């Protein structure tokens, strides 16, 4: 028998150290070739580390949340044969970690993860009492699902990272026949429990990026109201005519198209700012980042070369990337390289938001929900579909007038949707 030592690999891009996010194995486990051993987090993405050998895990070189240098000992595996550690060499000092903790999955706004660790079983009971004003963690899709089912999220125990409520938790609630009425008393029970959540992996990266963006960029926001009645009528018409053969269109492909057309006149907004080198790079290609909320946190997959795409091509790519991000299958290339970001909370979009820039970009366009409101049109009160765009810009690069004119250009394109396609 011998020992095979796996070192922290050089992931590229000049990265000297990475964060160990989660172990998928523990000491004593038997592993096979290509089995995922651990996930590590770089500045841009989550990367899985597979085993190159068959054998038995005898030591782990770090614990989740620890920053490790490239080339340091990651894991030691007992193998048949000589292994890759010479007998005459000094024993490798590695730290034996406790049994693997539940997977703390991680980002940005991103990660290529080949295999997700199993989530904790829903065995602690699907009901949990929260204070009336306590907002449970859950993605917009889960919140809508709960609303459709008539389930109060504050009564459902979450088994995701940081106690996030998942779709599986809603299913467990229904499966056990819990009702809001039968748990009303428990919902007001006094609580004194506390829970400490290590800020590691994706949550650490999100926190670092958000803090970095707000500290380094001179944010300012601009909000404009847009009448989307016409573009919504066009969308409904196209879906009725071509939906069965080309797929259904949401509003997002129209917004992507509006960005592409508007940016032709505002190249200073389709840019990246390297504030250390003091260089602004304006790009001809429009790579639109589409902020996507997954159960593990916020990710920003990128629709590349949006300037070359039709509505249906954009719709297909947005759907593909969103699915890849939510299932942890998006590659590093699919999660980096955006030139401007589009963010939307869908039906939860509210009236106004102040989105945080996705550095080194200099603009982010936020989409609020569509509501029907009485509006005065040519002296008559009519019902129109209205939507706000809440956008943020880096004032170090983008002047206020340019930002306002850019959003007004988008407004004009969406209110007269035929102009989206006039060359």
Secondary structure, 3 states (H helix, E strand, C coil): CEEEEEECCCCCCCCCEEEEEEECCCCCCEECCCCEEEEEECCCCEEEEECCCCEEEEEECCCCCCEEECCCEEEEEEECCCECCCCCCCCCCCCCCCCCCCCCCCCECCEECCCCCCCCCCCCCCECCCCCCCCCCECHHHHHHHHHHCCCHHHECCCCHHHCECHHHHHHHHHCCCCCCCCHHHHCCCCCCCCCCCCCHHHHHHHHHHHHHHHHCCEEEEEEEEECHHHHHHHHHHHHHHHHHHCCCCCHHHHHHHHHHHHCCCCCCCEEEECCCCEEEECCCCCEEEEEEECCEEEEEEECCHHHCCHHHHHHHHHHHHHHHHCCCCCCHHHCCCCEEEEECHHHCCCCCCCCCCCCECEEEEEEEEEEEEEEECCEEEEEEEEEEEEEEECCCCCHHHHHHHHHHHHHHHHCHHHHHCC
